[in-house]
Amino acid sequence: MDDDAAVVAALRRGDEAVFADLVDGWGPAMLRLARVHVPSHAIAEEVVQETWLAVLRGLPGFEGRSSLRGWVFAILLNRARSRGKREHRVVPFAALRERFEERRGEPAVDPERFQDRHGERPGWWAAPPARWADPAEQLETAEVRAALLAAVADLPVRQREVLVLRDILGLPAEEASSVLGVSEGNQRVLLHRARSRVRSALEPQLAPEVAR
């Protein structure tokens, strides 16, 4: 927070070098987060530009209750959500289904992966997750990278947001919760479901014997 205070003070003085450093440092991450909601890279760039303008206008009222980065990303997320709604005026049926699933709390893992009451150990794994040899090495292949990107894109929006913030942008749990406006407990649930879905989607490439 001491660093934040110094940066905010510099921005309020109109220090262009500090502002340029922030734009260069946070810009790529902001673009990734904006793309969760908007349909093109060009629109995401517009959202990022609008966010920086809003940040400069809002600096006099910034009280430091959250980190500066968390505050900026929260502004970005709100603007990206609003822009996404304008760009997608007709809500597809799939999106409505995603909202319903998130509200009713669908299981993070397919129930068929567990033994039922007739099994030797009801509730235990019937098809446990396999240990992947070296996911980082396998992700170097175009096929697995495509599967990963498709799995992330297919997540419900809230799960995709938290996965991008935590696992792609590397925000800590507290900061991600602040950006999303959710409790840390809810953030953990969303992240667990997102990771479980992505893992299941990648099993055909990384653990084909389990997927079968």
N, C-alpha and C positions, 0 to 999 in steps of 0.2 A: 504493500500500500504506500510505503514511502516513495518507491519508484513511481507509482501511479501519480502521487501528489506532485512530483517534480515534472512529470510529463504533462499533466493537466495544466500546471502553472505555465509551462513553456507554450503550450497550445493557446492558452488565454492571452499570452503576450504576442501571439501571432508568429511564433517561431516556425518558419516554413520548413527548415531542415528536419525538425522533430516530426512535423506532420508528414513529410515525405517518407521518413523512416517507417512510420506507422502504416502508411498506405502500401509501401513495398513489402513490409513484413507480414501484415495481416491480409492484404488483398487476395492472394491465392486461396486462403482458407475461407474468406468471405464469399468468394465466387463458388466454391464447392458447396457451401451451405445454401446459398441462394438457389443453386441448380436443383436442390431437392424439391423446390416448389414451382419454378418457372420452366417453360418448355425449351428455352434456347440459351446459348452462351451469351448472345448479344443482350438479351433481356436481363440476364443475371448481372452483366456489367452495368446496365442502367440502374439496377437495384443497389448495387454497391456504391455507385456514384451518388445516388439519392441518400444513401445511408450516411456517407461522409458529410454531405451537406447538413443533414439532420444532426449529426454529431457536433459540428461546428456551431450550429445554432443553439444546441442544447448544453454546451459546455458551461455557461454561467450557472445552470441549475444542477450540475453534477455534484452530488454530495459525498461520493465515495462509499456508499453503502454496499456496493458490489465492486469487483475489480473493474478497471477501465475496459479491459478486453471483454468481460462479461456484459458490461453495459452496451458497448458497441455492437456485439453480436446479438444482443436482445433486440436492439433497434433494427438491425439487419433482418432478423428472423420475422419480426412483425411486418416489415415492409415487403419481404419476399412472400409471406403468406397472403397479404392483401393483393399484391400484384398477380400472384398465382390464381387467386379467385377471379380476378378480372380477365385473365387470359383464358380461363376455363369456366366460362359462364354456365355451361351445361355440365352438371356433375354426372360422370359415367356411373353405371350401375356397379361396377367393380369398386369404385371409391365408396359408395354407400355400404357395400358389403364389408369393406375394410373397417369402416367406422363401427359397424355393428359388432364385428369380431373383437375390436379393441374394447368396446364397452362391456361385452359379456365376458371378457377375459378368457379367450380361447387358449387351450393348452400350448405351452411353448414347444413341446415335443409330441409327435404323433402318438396317441394312446396305444396304437397297435405295437409300438416298440416295447411295451411292458407286458408281463404275464398277467392274464386275467385270473379270476377266482378259481379257475380249474387248473391252473399251472402249479408247478411244484412250489414256487415261491411267489404268490400273488403280489403284484406291485413291483416286483423286481424286474430288471431288464430282461426282455426276451431277445432283443437284438441290440446289445450295448454299442455305444460309439467305439469305432476302431481307433487305435493310435496311428496317426498319420506319420509317415516316415520323416518327411521334411517339407511341410507346407510351403515355406518360403521358396524352396527350390522348385517345387511343382508349379507355383504361381508364376514362374518365369515363362511357362508355356502359354501361348495365345488362347488355347481352348479353356484352360482353367481360369485365366484372367477374365475372359468373356463371361464364364459362368459366375464368377464372383461379382462382376459389375451388374449382371442381370439379376442376381439374387438380391443385391442391395437395392436395385431399382424397383424390385417387386415387393419390397417391404411396405407395410402400412406407413403412412406419412410420419406419425409420431415415433415409431420405431426407427425409421430411416433417419430422422433428425438426431435422435440420441446416439445412434451408431456413428453417424458422421462426426458429431461433436466429440464423442469419447474415443473411438477407435481410429478415426481418420485424422481428425484435427488434434487429438491428444489432450483435450480439456479434462481437468480433474472432475470428479463426481460433483463436488459442491458447485463449481463454476458452471458445469453443464446444466445442473438443476436450476440454477439462477437464470440462465439464458432461456431455458424452456418454460420457466414459471411453474415448475412442478416440485413436489417434495423429493428428497433424496431416495425415499423408499419407492416412490413411483418411477423415478428415473432408473433405479436398479431393475425393477420389473420389466420396464420397456427394453432396457439394454439386454437383459437375459433372453427375452423373447426374440429380439432381433438377432442376437448371436446364434441362438438355437436354430432359427429359420435359415440363416446363411449357412451354418454348418450342414444342415440337412440337404440344402440345395447343392452343396459341394461334394457330398459323399459319392455320387456317381463317378466323379473324376478322381477323388482322392482315396476313397475306400470302396471300390466297386463291389467287393464281396459282401459288404454290409448292405449296400443299396439293393442288391438282388435279394 
